[in-house]
Amino acid sequence: MKLLSAITLTSVLTVMFLSASVKADDDDLREMKTLSEGLGLISLEEAKAKALEAKPGVIEDADLDDRDMSKGWDYEFEIVDVDGNEWEVYIDAKTGEVRKIEKDWF
C-alpha cells in the first residue's frame, strides 16, 4: 500500500512539474510576442526560420535578449543538430540578420 501511495505521489508531482513547465513556456512565448510587437521586431516564427536556415536541427529553447539597451535585441536559439551537437544561434530581432553562431562546448 505504501508503495502504491509513493508511486501515486510521484506521478502527481511529475504532472504538476510538467504542467508548470508548459505554463512557464507559454508565459515566455507571450512575453516575447508582446515585446516583439511593441518594439517593432520580427516575429519569433520569422527568427526561428532564419536560425534553422543558418543551423539546421531541432530548437530546444528560444529567448529574446536585450543587447545592452542601446544596441538592440537578439533572438537566441539553442539548436541540436543531427550529430547531437548543441549550438547557439543569435538572430538580430530588428533586421533578421544572423549575428552569431556558437557551438556549445558543455
Backbone as CSV, one residue per row, in Angstrom:
resi,resn,N_x,N_y,N_z,CA_x,CA_y,CA_z,C_x,C_y,C_z
1,MET,0.828,-1.196,0.000,0.000,0.000,0.000,0.874,1.262,0.000
2,LYS,1.946,1.234,0.806,2.836,2.391,0.848,3.502,2.610,-0.500
3,LEU,3.877,1.522,-1.188,4.494,1.628,-2.500,3.534,2.278,-3.490
4,LEU,2.274,1.877,-3.463,1.259,2.455,-4.337,1.090,3.940,-4.053
5,SER,1.085,4.334,-2.785,0.962,5.744,-2.421,2.166,6.534,-2.904
6,ALA,3.359,5.966,-2.787,4.577,6.638,-3.234,4.568,6.825,-4.750
7,ILE,4.132,5.785,-5.472,4.046,5.877,-6.927,3.017,6.924,-7.338
8,THR,1.883,6.930,-6.680,0.844,7.910,-6.973,1.342,9.327,-6.703
9,LEU,1.995,9.530,-5.575,2.526,10.849,-5.235,3.561,11.288,-6.261
10,THR,4.436,10.376,-6.642,5.448,10.693,-7.651,4.787,11.078,-8.965
11,SER,3.764,10.354,-9.369,3.049,10.659,-10.612,2.394,12.029,-10.551
12,VAL,1.771,12.335,-9.439,1.112,13.637,-9.269,2.140,14.760,-9.328
13,LEU,3.259,14.592,-8.634,4.300,15.621,-8.640,4.886,15.801,-10.030
14,THR,5.069,14.724,-10.767,5.587,14.812,-12.133,4.629,15.594,-13.018
15,VAL,3.348,15.293,-12.934,2.346,16.006,-13.725,2.326,17.487,-13.350
16,MET,2.412,17.790,-12.057,2.417,19.185,-11.614,3.645,19.911,-12.159
17,PHE,4.816,19.255,-12.123,6.045,19.868,-12.629,5.941,20.125,-14.122
18,LEU,5.476,19.122,-14.880,5.342,19.287,-16.322,4.331,20.363,-16.662
19,SER,3.251,20.440,-15.929,2.246,21.478,-16.170,2.826,22.854,-15.910
20,ALA,3.606,22.989,-14.841,4.232,24.275,-14.527,5.221,24.662,-15.608
21,SER,5.977,23.698,-16.152,6.936,23.981,-17.216,6.234,24.469,-18.471
22,VAL,5.130,23.813,-18.831,4.379,24.230,-20.009,3.819,25.624,-19.807
23,LYS,3.296,25.916,-18.627,2.756,27.237,-18.340,3.854,28.289,-18.417
24,ALA,5.034,27.994,-17.870,6.145,28.943,-17.928,6.552,29.188,-19.368
25,ASP,6.587,28.121,-20.194,6.923,28.292,-21.596,5.890,29.158,-22.299
26,ASP,4.613,28.932,-22.016,3.557,29.754,-22.600,3.709,31.209,-22.192
27,ASP,4.027,31.450,-20.925,4.241,32.817,-20.438,5.416,33.463,-21.155
28,ASP,6.515,32.707,-21.342,7.679,33.230,-22.044,7.327,33.582,-23.485
29,LEU,6.576,32.716,-24.146,6.184,32.976,-25.528,5.307,34.221,-25.634
30,ARG,4.375,34.355,-24.700,3.509,35.546,-24.699,4.339,36.809,-24.477
31,GLU,5.292,36.741,-23.551,6.139,37.901,-23.267,6.986,38.263,-24.489
32,MET,7.550,37.256,-25.163,8.338,37.528,-26.369,7.481,38.166,-27.453
33,LYS,6.263,37.654,-27.623,5.371,38.197,-28.646,5.004,39.644,-28.329
34,THR,4.682,39.916,-27.077,4.333,41.276,-26.660,5.502,42.232,-26.887
35,LEU,6.694,41.820,-26.473,7.886,42.657,-26.659,8.172,42.890,-28.139
36,SER,8.134,41.817,-28.927,8.476,41.964,-30.347,7.483,42.876,-31.066
37,GLU,6.209,42.737,-30.755,5.205,43.604,-31.382,5.367,45.046,-30.927
38,GLY,5.591,45.244,-29.639,5.726,46.598,-29.099,6.973,47.327,-29.570
39,LEU,8.031,46.577,-29.862,9.300,47.191,-30.272,9.511,47.167,-31.788
40,GLY,8.540,46.631,-32.516,8.654,46.577,-33.976,9.706,45.584,-34.449
41,LEU,9.832,44.456,-33.752,10.817,43.439,-34.101,10.191,42.376,-34.990
42,ILE,11.030,41.558,-35.618,10.487,40.462,-36.402,9.845,39.455,-35.452
43,SER,8.965,38.638,-35.974,8.262,37.673,-35.125,9.182,36.516,-34.745
44,LEU,8.805,35.817,-33.704,9.540,34.641,-33.268,9.586,33.609,-34.393
45,GLU,8.490,33.450,-35.124,8.431,32.476,-36.209,9.422,32.827,-37.315
46,GLU,9.518,34.113,-37.665,10.489,34.542,-38.673,11.915,34.281,-38.194
47,ALA,12.174,34.598,-36.938,13.506,34.393,-36.378,13.860,32.906,-36.330
48,LYS,12.887,32.054,-35.974,13.116,30.599,-35.959,13.531,30.113,-37.336
49,ALA,12.818,30.569,-38.364,13.123,30.149,-39.736,14.549,30.549,-40.113
50,LYS,14.953,31.750,-39.756,16.317,32.226,-40.052,17.359,31.397,-39.300
51,ALA,17.071,31.091,-38.035,18.013,30.326,-37.221,18.181,28.912,-37.781
52,LEU,17.081,28.269,-38.157,17.158,26.911,-38.687,17.771,26.872,-40.082
53,GLU,17.653,27.958,-40.819,18.316,28.058,-42.113,19.830,28.139,-41.905
54,ALA,20.242,28.877,-40.877,21.667,29.035,-40.578,22.266,27.781,-39.958
55,LYS,21.506,27.079,-39.126,21.989,25.875,-38.439,20.826,24.897,-38.324
56,PRO,20.684,24.003,-39.312,19.583,23.037,-39.277,19.654,22.134,-38.042
57,GLY,18.499,21.801,-37.518,18.411,20.937,-36.352,17.073,21.108,-35.664
58,VAL,17.069,20.860,-34.361,15.868,20.973,-33.543,16.091,22.066,-32.506
59,ILE,15.157,22.990,-32.416,15.257,24.075,-31.440,14.846,23.550,-30.073
60,GLU,15.742,23.699,-29.105,15.451,23.282,-27.728,14.934,24.426,-26.878
61,ASP,15.397,25.650,-27.183,14.999,26.802,-26.373,15.131,28.059,-27.211
62,ALA,14.331,29.054,-26.868,14.381,30.349,-27.544,14.178,31.449,-26.518
63,ASP,14.946,32.517,-26.669,14.835,33.677,-25.788,14.943,34.947,-26.611
64,LEU,14.390,36.017,-26.076,14.555,37.342,-26.654,15.383,38.131,-25.664
65,ASP,16.609,38.489,-26.076,17.561,39.125,-25.170,17.889,40.545,-25.600
66,ASP,18.020,41.415,-24.627,18.409,42.806,-24.818,19.936,42.876,-24.877
67,ARG,20.483,43.469,-25.944,21.930,43.645,-26.073,22.323,44.996,-25.492
68,ASP,22.458,45.112,-24.206,22.911,46.343,-23.544,22.097,47.576,-23.924
69,MET,20.811,47.491,-23.803,19.849,48.585,-24.001,19.957,49.282,-25.355
70,SER,21.024,49.950,-25.653,21.079,50.775,-26.859,21.525,50.011,-28.100
71,LYS,21.938,48.769,-27.938,22.475,48.031,-29.074,21.453,47.136,-29.754
72,GLY,20.262,47.049,-29.227,19.226,46.266,-29.876,18.893,44.970,-29.164
73,TRP,18.157,44.130,-29.881,17.632,42.881,-29.331,18.038,41.717,-30.209
74,ASP,18.223,40.560,-29.592,18.519,39.314,-30.305,17.541,38.241,-29.876
75,TYR,17.150,37.415,-30.840,16.538,36.139,-30.511,17.707,35.176,-30.368
76,GLU,17.739,34.450,-29.272,18.779,33.449,-29.054,18.129,32.064,-29.081
77,PHE,18.636,31.207,-29.950,18.096,29.859,-30.092,19.151,28.838,-29.715
78,GLU,18.740,27.832,-28.962,19.580,26.673,-28.700,19.099,25.585,-29.643
79,ILE,20.018,25.121,-30.503,19.676,24.156,-31.539,20.563,22.927,-31.397
80,VAL,19.968,21.752,-31.534,20.714,20.497,-31.548,20.695,19.985,-32.989
81,ASP,21.917,19.748,-33.538,21.990,19.274,-34.920,21.861,17.751,-34.990
82,VAL,21.916,17.189,-36.200,21.711,15.747,-36.389,22.786,14.900,-35.712
83,ASP,23.943,15.482,-35.442,25.023,14.763,-34.769,24.948,14.882,-33.251
84,GLY,23.942,15.594,-32.750,23.788,15.772,-31.310,24.570,16.943,-30.746
85,ASN,25.205,17.729,-31.611,25.926,18.922,-31.152,24.942,20.036,-30.833
86,GLU,25.255,20.780,-29.783,24.396,21.903,-29.394,25.014,23.214,-29.869
87,TRP,24.177,24.073,-30.410,24.598,25.356,-30.964,23.734,26.470,-30.403
88,GLU,24.312,27.658,-30.318,23.550,28.856,-30.006,23.591,29.738,-31.242
89,VAL,22.411,30.122,-31.696,22.289,30.962,-32.886,21.602,32.258,-32.465
90,TYR,22.238,33.377,-32.797,21.719,34.693,-32.443,21.217,35.387,-33.702
91,ILE,19.957,35.793,-33.673,19.315,36.487,-34.790,18.985,37.907,-34.345
92,ASP,19.424,38.905,-35.115,19.081,40.288,-34.813,17.567,40.426,-34.913
93,ALA,16.940,40.809,-33.834,15.481,40.831,-33.767,14.867,41.974,-34.573
94,LYS,15.657,42.933,-34.980,15.143,44.043,-35.790,15.269,43.725,-37.287
95,THR,16.444,43.211,-37.680,16.725,43.017,-39.104,16.563,41.585,-39.584
96,GLY,16.621,40.614,-38.674,16.576,39.212,-39.058,17.931,38.656,-39.465
97,GLU,18.967,39.475,-39.360,20.328,39.047,-39.716,20.852,38.035,-38.697
98,VAL,21.562,37.018,-39.199,22.230,36.070,-38.307,23.459,36.788,-37.762
99,ARG,23.474,37.038,-36.457,24.579,37.776,-35.850,25.733,36.879,-35.441
100,LYS,25.397,35.674,-34.940,26.450,34.824,-34.409,25.955,33.392,-34.319
101,ILE,26.870,32.453,-34.581,26.598,31.028,-34.376,27.755,30.491,-33.547
102,GLU,27.420,29.902,-32.386,28.453,29.375,-31.498,28.120,27.938,-31.118
103,LYS,29.161,27.115,-31.115,28.973,25.748,-30.645,29.015,25.767,-29.129
104,ASP,28.058,25.068,-28.510,28.023,24.949,-27.055,28.927,23.801,-26.673
105,TRP,29.988,24.083,-25.980,31.009,23.087,-25.659,30.727,22.321,-24.394
106,PHE,29.655,22.590,-23.706,29.395,21.917,-22.441,28.503,20.748,-22.619
